[in-house]
Amino acid sequence: MYRLMKSELFPLDSMHGRRGYTQKEVAVYEDFDEAVNACTRANQGFEARHYILDESGKEYYAGVWID
């Protein structure tokens, strides 16, 4: 199972002057290639960064697995 995730920047925190990110599950795919294609399309059309998360928690972004 591969989850397509979206990472969006929170507005500036006026109290602390920092920004954070929110992570949201967009879709779930059984097939890795389908997940990669959906991720590629999402990153072409939106300002938010999309990536794939596998069952073990590894992130796949821009052709690279990140632990």
One Martini backbone bead per residue (centre of mass of N, CA, C, O) as a GRO file, in nm:
protein
   67
    1MET     BB    1   0.097   0.036   0.022
    2TYR     BB    2   0.027   0.375  -0.103
    3ARG     BB    3   0.064   0.710   0.000
    4LEU     BB    4  -0.069   1.013  -0.084
    5MET     BB    5   0.090   1.316  -0.007
    6LYS     BB    6   0.043   1.641   0.154
    7SER     BB    7   0.244   1.943   0.175
    8GLU     BB    8   0.176   2.226   0.382
    9LEU     BB    9   0.197   2.553   0.454
   10PHE     BB   10   0.179   2.741   0.710
   11PRO     BB   11   0.121   3.007   0.845
   12LEU     BB   12   0.250   3.248   1.006
   13ASP     BB   13   0.372   3.267   1.331
   14SER     BB   14   0.338   3.545   1.524
   15MET     BB   15   0.458   3.443   1.798
   16HIS     BB   16   0.735   3.282   1.660
   17GLY     BB   17   0.815   3.314   1.345
   18ARG     BB   18   0.698   3.041   1.229
   19ARG     BB   19   0.684   2.748   1.025
   20GLY     BB   20   0.471   2.491   0.910
   21TYR     BB   21   0.349   2.159   0.848
   22THR     BB   22   0.107   1.976   0.666
   23GLN     BB   23  -0.031   1.643   0.662
   24LYS     BB   24  -0.203   1.477   0.382
   25GLU     BB   25  -0.416   1.244   0.276
   26VAL     BB   26  -0.524   1.171  -0.060
   27ALA     BB   27  -0.428   0.863  -0.130
   28VAL     BB   28  -0.460   0.509  -0.226
   29TYR     BB   29  -0.220   0.252  -0.330
   30GLU     BB   30  -0.117  -0.061  -0.452
   31ASP     BB   31   0.040   0.070  -0.686
   32PHE     BB   32   0.333   0.224  -0.741
   33ASP     BB   33   0.303   0.350  -1.028
   34GLU     BB   34   0.038   0.495  -0.967
   35ALA     BB   35   0.151   0.672  -0.742
   36VAL     BB   36   0.368   0.815  -0.909
   37ASN     BB   37   0.179   0.939  -1.120
   38ALA     BB   38   0.005   1.101  -0.920
   39CYS     BB   39   0.239   1.266  -0.801
   40THR     BB   40   0.334   1.402  -1.058
   41ARG     BB   41   0.068   1.545  -1.123
   42ALA     BB   42   0.042   1.702  -0.855
   43ASN     BB   43   0.322   1.861  -0.885
   44GLN     BB   44   0.224   2.018  -1.152
   45GLY     BB   45  -0.064   2.160  -1.017
   46PHE     BB   46   0.068   2.237  -0.733
   47GLU     BB   47   0.210   2.396  -0.454
   48ALA     BB   48   0.214   2.151  -0.314
   49ARG     BB   49   0.373   1.884  -0.175
   50HIS     BB   50   0.422   1.561  -0.309
   51TYR     BB   51   0.410   1.221  -0.175
   52ILE     BB   52   0.528   0.899  -0.077
   53LEU     BB   53   0.400   0.643   0.147
   54ASP     BB   54   0.484   0.374   0.310
   55GLU     BB   55   0.434   0.128   0.550
   56SER     BB   56   0.726   0.207   0.694
   57GLY     BB   57   0.766   0.542   0.635
   58LYS     BB   58   0.867   0.591   0.363
   59GLU     BB   59   0.988   0.835   0.138
   60TYR     BB   60   0.879   0.944  -0.193
   61TYR     BB   61   1.092   1.172  -0.388
   62ALA     BB   62   1.210   1.239  -0.688
   63GLY     BB   63   1.318   0.922  -0.708
   64VAL     BB   64   1.348   0.900  -0.381
   65TRP     BB   65   1.435   0.739  -0.093
   66ILE     BB   66   1.329   0.826   0.245
   67ASP     BB   67   1.377   0.761   0.592
   0.00000   0.00000   0.00000
